[in-house]
Amino acid sequence: MRLCFSVEKGGKIPIKVVAKTFASGKTEKLVYQCFKEVGLPDDKSATMTKEEFTFDKFYALYHKVCPRNDIEELFTSITKGKSEVISMAQFVQFMNEKQRDPRMNEILYPLYDEKRCTEIINDYELDEEKKKAGQMSMDGFKRYLMSDENAPVFLDRLEMYMEMDHPLAHYYINSSHNTYLSGRQIGGKSSVEMYRQTLLAGCRCVELDCWNGKGEDEEPIVTHGHAYCTEILFKDCIQAIADCAFVSSEYPVILSFENHCNRAQQYKLAKYCDDFFGELLLKEPLPEHPLDPGLPLPPPNKLKRKILIKNKRMKPEVEKVELELWLKGELKTDDDPEEDASAKPPEAAPPPEAAAAPPAGEPGAEGAPAEGEAAAVNYSGSTTNVHPWLSSMVNYAQPIKFQGFDKAIEKNIAHNMSSFAEAAGMNYLKQSSIDFVNYNKRQMSRIYPKGTRADSSNYMPQVFWNAGCQMVSLNFQTSDLPMQLNQGKFEYNGGCGYLLKPDFMRRSDKDFDPFADAPVDGVIAAQCSVKIIAGQFLSDKKVGTYVEVDMFGLPSDTVKKEFRTRLVPNNGLNPVYNEDAFVFRKVVLPDLAVLRFGVYEESGKMIGQRILPLDGLQAGYRHVSLRTEANFPMSLPMLFVNIELKIYVPDGFEDFMAMLSDPRGFAGAAAKQNEQMKALGIEEQSGGAARDAGKAKEEEKKEPPLVFEPVTLESLRGEKGFQKVAKKQNKELDTLKKKHTKERMTMQKNQNAAIDRLIKGKSKDEIRNDSTIKNAITEQTQQWTEMIAKHKKEEWDMLRQHVQDSQEAMKALMLTVQAQQVKQLEDRHARDIKDLNAKQAKTSADTAKEVQNDKTLKTKNEKDRRLREKRQNNIKRFMEEKKQIGVKQGRAMEKLKVAHGKQVEEFSTDVQKLLDMYKMEEEAYKIQGKSEFYA
């Protein structure tokens, strides 16, 4: 599909684009030879239509360029090398012994039998005779192993398969932190587009830091307050959320408001939510799920296509009175600055999350400035500073200051929730892990990154998932390992953004310690082994590659940076690793564990990765398709692996467990004997291989059409005659870029260090009133902008100078290349005439022989006349052919000369355009005059 979209202007697929896909592990000559063998053009400059590039030809090309020796070895091991097909008995045995998880219940998940295996053979075997015989060929076996049916996870796990009728607190919820930021936390850029991207990526909880707007319109803004980040309009964010909230999932979206606005602007917050969301906004509790103590939260199924607001709420009785006053127009919305700390300008306060995390035993972040509620609050979650209309929109996500697990149990209010900075959350988890898990069975908690993560890095979410925390919010703009784990985990259940927690993390009658290494009550520990056999299309470069396999789960289940394959050098196409399996001997809690595959170049640069939750992982020989660092699917890169899953058995109990788990072992000998008997009667197939080889030789004799690459600015740069100049210029440019990179890294390091020194040891109030920090950020931004402008100018100056220096040399080289093309065409024409003359001579000899052997011609004169007649006809025909060749050659030469003339003109134009482009880029950059930020 990707190659069919890689078309040129005329809508055709360039052959060289296809060749590049296969060239990372093979020589170019071999690749083009394979093109020819499958009936595709083998000329570098050729193109083909989408109709010509069928899937069958792609499939044939795939296996010619990249033969699957690994699968062939597996095939041979199944047939024991005695047959070219897998028999039904052999296939049934293979499916049950290699492709089936032995832990699965045989009643709910029956063993493979001949009926099921016949269905598989019918789906993937193309040979009708083999289908009828219940056999599978090598090609059919490859098709099966590479099919979706043989995916590494059960396909139903990627669809909606979980029950969605449990209380909201019983689900993990895909959550984002400071959603508006596209880069770093201090001095970073805010973007409305981030809300669209995170929601489309499956996120169900987004954050909006709301501040009083400035200027005459006083439009509320969204920004990271006191952190010198850019600002965006609140209403634009709400519009983006309304557009994308339910595109990727119909399950509820939670808006986490960090509200610093005065009442007048909170009215606007409420109005925009009401206007843009309309019926999507859940303004009142559901009748069947009132906000009463002791009652659970409603389930996701009852909240489909609903948007919930998480914001402080007034006491119900006060809200009712003020709402009535507001509806009558009698409510005062102008705030008293002395009573409203949140109405102060953002510059007057420190970054909300720059403060240190609360120490162990002290309140969490919710209700504290780190979550934005600066007004007075009490444990009920009510506040004296919120507009009644906005307050009335808050229902099932009412944030409160955390007062301890005992207090939460006493109140037993499911719609009260608290947020914790990662450090505070970890302290509670270490001190009261079981209490934290039980708290999350009843009500929701939100974890967010600590304020010192100025670079927008992420913490590892797994430890908080282990505690049952629902909203483990991450910086979606950073594609690091924690974010990959998050995206991999939430791929399950149709990517709806909600995952049902394991049973023991929901039931009130069970206690679970996320730090325990003993098996959980009712959960069977597992053993998982992973053998990395080979890679396919890992890179389009000839680089060395290796694979790392990690596991993340409970602390006792987590194994990272231990399992790594050997380095396979100079082959990014189909490296073969085929080493001993990596064994994760004891996985205490498979429901929470995930496997991570990481593929790297020899330099350590990541090629691709994949996260596979163990819950739903399929055993056997599987192909694992890779994802980018940002978790986008990669079209071809994949790993061929063998995964073995079984029940964990303590030392000394292996034999006993084998007897219990393999009752079919007694029938094994008979099954093997039957397999051998069937294998004895299979004859090797004979095909038309010799005829095909003969045809291939005939095709080889025919010269391909002579098509010349256009002589362009780009093609000249690849000519040997220009390589010396290009190498020198590239070296100069690389030296300049390295110099620039070094300068940028030095400045970035110095600037970050300067900021760290300024905020180190200061309290939030000190940071809030410290103009030095703001001035430092402003000065750093100016320094960075000036440096970037200087770098761009130096690079543009060098590029222009390079173009001017090489113009004359390239023009001379162009004329040389064109002369070579003319010579090639003349030589080709001479060969055509020579071939025609040889053909004529052969025909003349054959004609003489034919006449001489013609028994109907009795006398010599008859034979001479017939010979003259035939020769005259032959001469006439050859003269006509020669004339046609001459006309064709003349047209070809004229076309080439016209093309050459046009190329000379285009060369001059291209050179000038290149110079103009550099000049325009420089002018545009000067006119734009924007500040540069680094993330």
Secondary structure, 3 states (H helix, E strand, C coil): CHHHHCCCCCCCEEHHHHHHHHCCCCCHHHHHHHHHHCCCCCCCCCEECCCCCCHHHHHHHHHHHCCCHHHHHHHHHHHCCCCCEECHHHHHHHHHHCCCCCCCCCCCCCCCCHHHHHHHHHHHCCCHHHHHHCCEEHHHHHHHHCCHHHCCECHHHHCCCCCCCCCHHHEEECEECCCCECCCCCCCCECCHHHHHHHHCCCCEEEEEEECCCCCCCCCEECCCCCCCCCEEHHHHHHHHHHHCCCCCCCCEEEEEEECCCHHHHHHHHHHHHHHHHHHECCCCCCCCCCCCCCCCCCHHHHCCCEEEECCECCHHHHHHHHHHHHHCCCCCCCCCCCCHHHCCHHHCCCCCCCCCCCCCCCCCCCCHHHCCCCCECCCCEECCCCHHHHHCECCCEECCCCCHHHHHHHCCCCEEEEEEHHHHHHHHHHCHHHHHHHHHHCCEEEECCCCCCCCCCCCCHHHHCCCCCEECECCCCCCHHHHHHHHHCCCHHHCCEEECCHHHCCCCCCCCCCCCCCCCCCCCEEEEEEEEEEECCCCCCCCEEEEEEEECCCCCCEEEEEECCCECCCCCCCECCCCCEEEEEECCHHHCEEEEEEEECCCCEEEEEEEECCCECCEEEEEEEECCCCCEEEEEEEEEEEEEEECCCCCCHHHHHHHHCHHHHHHHHHHHHHHHHHHCCCCCCCCHHHHHHHHHHHHHCCCCCCCCCCCHHHHHCCHHHHHHHHHHHHHHHHHHHHHHHHHHHHHHHHHHHHHHHHCCCCHHHHHCCHHHHHHHHHHHHHHHHHHHHHHHHHHHHHHHHHHHHHHHHHHHHHHHHHHHHHHHHHHHHHHHHHHHHHHHHHHHHHHHHHHCCCCCCCHHHHHHHHHHHHHHHHHHHHHHHHHHHHHHHHHHHHHHHHHHHHHHHHHHHHHHHHHHHHHHHHHHHHHCCCCCCC
